[in-house]
């Protein structure tokens, strides 16, 4: 186990801490832990490249940790009414479809390389921003941010989530057709 992989494991361990704080109504603490988890995402990747410690385990764990963090955050925030439930369904469905596609490609022995497209990076940034601002809305008492702003951000996040999902579906179909 190297340092970047340890930091990735730390991000996974922070997920239940966020949920516990949300259950207890400690939104500021949940926001702080979410930000720390986000920073670990940047840190583990930077350290892996800087220390030349990129591993197969790390390339698997890092996106898994991201999915666990974001999926759990979306589900929890939807349950507590901080983000729209329909957005959570879109986010989780996209991830499920991508995982199903990977499973199908693997079962059919189709070689593929998981390489995020630019729109999926924008999607991830918007998903992170949605969680961040939803938690911030419950944390600040000023009129800096309103729920209407969260709804607007939710629609933008949904749009990019759908577009990136469609791009991955199209790529998967092309791979299947090429190997048929």
The 8 nearest C-alpha neighbors of each residue, nearest first, counted from 0:
[[1, 4, 5, 2, 3, 56, 57, 54],
 [0, 2, 4, 3, 5, 52, 47, 6],
 [1, 3, 5, 4, 6, 0, 43, 46],
 [4, 2, 43, 6, 5, 47, 1, 46],
 [5, 3, 7, 6, 1, 2, 57, 8],
 [4, 6, 2, 8, 7, 3, 1, 9],
 [5, 7, 9, 3, 4, 8, 43, 39],
 [6, 8, 4, 10, 9, 5, 61, 3],
 [9, 7, 5, 11, 10, 6, 12, 4],
 [8, 10, 6, 12, 7, 11, 13, 5],
 [11, 9, 13, 7, 36, 8, 12, 39],
 [10, 12, 8, 9, 64, 13, 14, 7],
 [11, 13, 9, 10, 14, 8, 15, 16],
 [12, 14, 16, 10, 11, 15, 9, 17],
 [13, 15, 17, 16, 12, 11, 68, 18],
 [16, 14, 18, 17, 13, 19, 12, 11],
 [17, 15, 13, 19, 14, 18, 20, 12],
 [18, 16, 29, 20, 14, 15, 19, 21],
 [17, 19, 15, 21, 16, 20, 22, 14],
 [18, 20, 22, 16, 21, 17, 15, 23],
 [21, 19, 25, 23, 17, 29, 18, 22],
 [20, 22, 24, 18, 23, 19, 25, 26],
 [23, 21, 19, 24, 20, 18, 25, 79],
 [22, 24, 20, 21, 25, 19, 26, 18],
 [25, 23, 21, 22, 26, 20, 19, 29],
 [26, 24, 20, 28, 23, 27, 21, 29],
 [25, 27, 29, 28, 24, 138, 21, 30],
 [28, 26, 30, 138, 29, 25, 31, 134],
 [27, 29, 31, 30, 26, 25, 32, 20],
 [30, 28, 17, 26, 32, 20, 27, 31],
 [31, 29, 33, 27, 28, 32, 134, 26],
 [30, 32, 28, 34, 33, 29, 35, 27],
 [31, 33, 35, 29, 34, 30, 36, 28],
 [34, 32, 30, 36, 31, 35, 29, 37],
 [33, 35, 37, 31, 36, 32, 30, 38],
 [34, 36, 32, 38, 37, 33, 31, 39],
 [37, 35, 33, 39, 10, 34, 38, 32],
 [38, 36, 34, 40, 35, 39, 33, 41],
 [37, 39, 35, 41, 40, 36, 42, 34],
 [38, 40, 42, 36, 37, 41, 43, 6],
 [41, 39, 37, 38, 42, 43, 36, 44],
 [40, 42, 38, 39, 44, 43, 45, 37],
 [41, 43, 39, 45, 40, 44, 46, 38],
 [44, 42, 3, 46, 45, 40, 41, 6],
 [43, 45, 47, 46, 42, 41, 48, 40],
 [44, 46, 42, 48, 47, 43, 49, 41],
 [47, 45, 49, 43, 48, 44, 50, 3],
 [48, 46, 52, 53, 44, 50, 45, 51],
 [47, 49, 51, 45, 46, 50, 44, 53],
 [48, 50, 46, 51, 47, 45, 52, 44],
 [51, 49, 52, 47, 48, 46, 53, 45],
 [50, 52, 48, 49, 47, 53, 46, 54],
 [53, 51, 47, 50, 54, 48, 1, 3],
 [52, 54, 47, 51, 48, 57, 55, 58],
 [55, 53, 57, 56, 52, 58, 47, 4],
 [54, 56, 58, 57, 59, 53, 60, 52],
 [57, 55, 59, 54, 58, 60, 4, 61],
 [56, 58, 60, 54, 59, 55, 4, 61],
 [57, 59, 55, 56, 61, 60, 54, 62],
 [58, 60, 56, 57, 61, 62, 55, 63],
 [61, 59, 57, 63, 62, 58, 64, 56],
 [60, 62, 64, 63, 57, 59, 58, 7],
 [63, 61, 65, 64, 60, 66, 59, 58],
 [64, 62, 60, 66, 65, 61, 67, 59],
 [63, 65, 67, 61, 62, 11, 66, 60],
 [64, 66, 62, 68, 63, 67, 69, 61],
 [67, 65, 63, 69, 68, 64, 70, 62],
 [66, 68, 64, 70, 65, 69, 71, 63],
 [69, 67, 65, 66, 71, 14, 70, 72],
 [68, 70, 72, 66, 71, 67, 73, 65],
 [71, 69, 73, 67, 72, 66, 68, 74],
 [70, 72, 74, 68, 73, 69, 67, 75],
 [71, 73, 69, 75, 70, 74, 76, 68],
 [74, 72, 70, 76, 71, 75, 87, 77],
 [73, 75, 71, 77, 72, 76, 70, 87],
 [76, 74, 78, 72, 77, 73, 71, 79],
 [75, 77, 81, 79, 73, 78, 74, 82],
 [78, 76, 80, 84, 82, 74, 79, 75],
 [77, 79, 75, 76, 80, 74, 84, 81],
 [78, 80, 76, 77, 81, 75, 82, 21],
 [81, 79, 77, 78, 82, 76, 83, 84],
 [80, 82, 76, 79, 77, 133, 83, 78],
 [83, 81, 77, 80, 76, 84, 133, 149],
 [84, 82, 85, 86, 77, 80, 81, 87],
 [83, 85, 77, 87, 86, 88, 82, 78],
 [86, 84, 88, 87, 83, 89, 77, 82],
 [87, 85, 89, 88, 84, 83, 157, 90],
 [86, 88, 90, 84, 89, 85, 73, 91],
 [87, 89, 85, 91, 86, 90, 92, 84],
 [88, 90, 86, 92, 87, 91, 93, 85],
 [91, 89, 87, 93, 92, 88, 86, 160],
 [90, 92, 94, 88, 93, 89, 87, 95],
 [93, 91, 95, 89, 94, 90, 88, 96],
 [94, 92, 96, 90, 95, 91, 164, 89],
 [93, 95, 97, 91, 92, 96, 98, 90],
 [94, 96, 92, 98, 93, 97, 99, 91],
 [97, 95, 99, 93, 98, 94, 92, 100],
 [96, 98, 100, 94, 99, 95, 93, 101],
 [99, 97, 101, 95, 100, 96, 102, 94],
 [98, 100, 96, 102, 97, 101, 95, 103],
 [101, 99, 97, 103, 98, 102, 96, 104],
 [100, 102, 98, 104, 99, 103, 105, 97],
 [101, 103, 99, 105, 100, 104, 106, 98],
 [104, 102, 100, 106, 105, 101, 107, 99],
 [105, 103, 109, 101, 107, 102, 106, 100],
 [104, 106, 108, 102, 107, 103, 109, 101],
 [107, 105, 103, 108, 104, 102, 109, 101],
 [106, 108, 104, 105, 109, 103, 175, 102],
 [109, 107, 105, 106, 104, 110, 103, 178],
 [110, 108, 104, 107, 105, 111, 178, 175],
 [111, 109, 108, 112, 104, 105, 174, 107],
 [112, 110, 109, 113, 174, 104, 105, 101],
 [111, 113, 114, 110, 115, 101, 109, 174],
 [114, 112, 111, 115, 101, 116, 58, 167],
 [113, 115, 112, 116, 111, 117, 119, 167],
 [116, 114, 119, 113, 117, 120, 118, 167],
 [115, 117, 119, 118, 114, 120, 163, 166],
 [118, 116, 120, 119, 121, 115, 122, 163],
 [117, 119, 121, 120, 116, 163, 122, 159],
 [120, 118, 122, 163, 121, 117, 116, 123],
 [119, 121, 123, 117, 122, 118, 124, 116],
 [122, 120, 118, 124, 119, 123, 125, 117],
 [123, 121, 119, 125, 120, 159, 124, 160],
 [122, 124, 126, 120, 125, 121, 119, 127],
 [125, 123, 121, 127, 122, 126, 128, 120],
 [126, 124, 128, 122, 156, 127, 123, 129],
 [125, 127, 123, 129, 128, 124, 156, 122],
 [126, 128, 124, 130, 125, 129, 131, 123],
 [127, 129, 125, 131, 126, 130, 132, 124],
 [130, 128, 126, 132, 127, 131, 133, 125],
 [129, 131, 133, 127, 128, 132, 134, 126],
 [132, 130, 128, 134, 129, 133, 135, 127],
 [131, 133, 135, 134, 129, 130, 136, 128],
 [134, 132, 136, 130, 135, 131, 81, 129],
 [135, 133, 137, 131, 132, 136, 30, 26],
 [134, 136, 132, 138, 137, 133, 139, 131],
 [135, 137, 133, 134, 138, 139, 132, 144],
 [138, 136, 134, 135, 139, 26, 133, 140],
 [137, 139, 135, 27, 136, 26, 134, 140],
 [140, 138, 141, 136, 135, 137, 143, 142],
 [139, 141, 138, 142, 137, 136, 143, 144],
 [142, 140, 143, 139, 144, 136, 138, 145],
 [141, 143, 144, 145, 140, 139, 136, 146],
 [144, 142, 141, 145, 139, 136, 140, 135],
 [143, 145, 142, 136, 148, 146, 141, 132],
 [146, 144, 147, 148, 142, 136, 149, 143],
 [145, 147, 149, 148, 150, 144, 136, 133],
 [148, 146, 150, 145, 149, 151, 144, 152],
 [147, 149, 151, 146, 145, 150, 152, 144],
 [148, 150, 146, 152, 147, 151, 153, 133],
 [151, 149, 153, 147, 148, 152, 154, 146],
 [152, 150, 148, 154, 153, 149, 147, 155],
 [151, 153, 149, 155, 150, 154, 156, 148],
 [154, 152, 150, 156, 151, 155, 149, 157],
 [155, 153, 157, 151, 156, 152, 158, 150],
 [154, 156, 152, 158, 157, 153, 159, 151],
 [157, 155, 153, 159, 125, 154, 158, 160],
 [158, 156, 160, 154, 155, 159, 153, 161],
 [157, 159, 155, 161, 156, 160, 154, 162],
 [158, 160, 162, 122, 156, 161, 157, 163],
 [159, 161, 157, 163, 158, 122, 162, 156],
 [162, 160, 164, 158, 159, 163, 157, 165],
 [163, 161, 159, 165, 164, 160, 158, 166],
 [164, 162, 166, 119, 160, 165, 161, 118],
 [163, 165, 161, 167, 162, 166, 93, 160],
 [164, 166, 168, 162, 163, 167, 169, 161],
 [165, 167, 163, 169, 164, 168, 170, 162],
 [168, 166, 170, 164, 165, 169, 171, 163],
 [167, 169, 165, 171, 166, 170, 172, 164],
 [168, 170, 172, 166, 171, 167, 165, 173],
 [171, 169, 167, 173, 168, 172, 166, 174],
 [172, 170, 168, 174, 173, 169, 167, 175],
 [171, 173, 175, 169, 174, 170, 176, 168],
 [174, 172, 176, 170, 171, 175, 177, 169],
 [175, 173, 171, 177, 172, 176, 170, 178],
 [174, 176, 172, 178, 173, 177, 179, 171],
 [177, 175, 179, 173, 178, 174, 172, 171],
 [176, 178, 174, 175, 179, 173, 172, 109],
 [179, 177, 175, 176, 174, 109, 173, 107],
 [178, 176, 177, 175, 174, 109, 107, 173]]
